[in-house]
């Protein structure tokens, strides 16, 4: 472990970014011999009641827009300029919507030190040139640093309220795993480290798509039996997708917190499920419902659903993943919502 004290910067400040900043702020105080006491958090500047959000966070130690009522800690400092926030950082924690990753990383390319390490908390895959890319690997390419990944059954508000849960960290270098355990593990946020960073991120992306299916089922009032079938079939398709298209993916990863546990909690209480359930009876587009319900935050499942469908279509393999395909068609092609269950039944009877 490095003798240089580690400076931590959170790249992102939504509800999950704010929650994880709070965890890090507690742990840097717990290990003063390892970490600098201040946790910097890049905040996309916006006005709240005529004041800058960064000013409010630094005064109240609370993200009043995305995590109201929760103290982040007096050692979290909000900074509106991403380059200033990342300057001299030894650890970058990426927790922002995946559509902003490339622009932010390009701006940081000449700012960060080469001894920096990164970790991605981004739930998604990137679709480019008919391929799906892993975000930790993309961050590594742009910045030239090691990038681990964290994912698990982690509803942000519950982590912020210190309700017990587990998470999974995947990294190539065991030494990175040691320092990330110190940064993220708490009595209420239990960390397990594995080596399968691709499997972890496939789980983190696809579980949001399956959660849309769970929401469609709830919107139709189909009950728990149908939702359980969607979750089970979703887990099978997630595993098949990972092992078919990404080298080095392990079946065991799908039984970690980043796999089945995250799938269950997202299908029970996540925003993708909630918005999809409202979409069914609304007569509106999924984008309109998102704007009405999420206070400026973005769904990850809808974008990933489009990317996965186009990826499979380019390979003539949509029929191999009937649930993922049915979810896309209900959301974007006005297919009957009932096809969620009908397609499952047809597949199971083959």
Secondary structure, DSSP 8 states (H G I E B T S, - for coil): --SS-EEEEEE--SHHHHHHHHHHHHHHHHTTTTEEEEEEEE----EETTEEHHHHHHHHSS-TTTSTT----TTEEEES-HHHHHTT-SEEEE-S-GGGHHHHHHHHTTTS-TT-EEEE----EEEETTEEEEHHHHHHHHH-S-EEEEE-S--HHHHHTT--EEEEEE-S-HHHHHHHHHHH--SSEEEEEES-HHHHHHHHHHHHHHHHHHHHHHHTT--HHHHHHHHHHHHHHHHHHHHHHSTT--GGGGGSIIIIIHHHHHHHH-HHHHHHHHHHTTSS-HHHHHHHHSTT---SHHHHHHHHHHHHHHTT-GGG-HHHHHHHHHHHS---TTHHHHHHHHHHT-
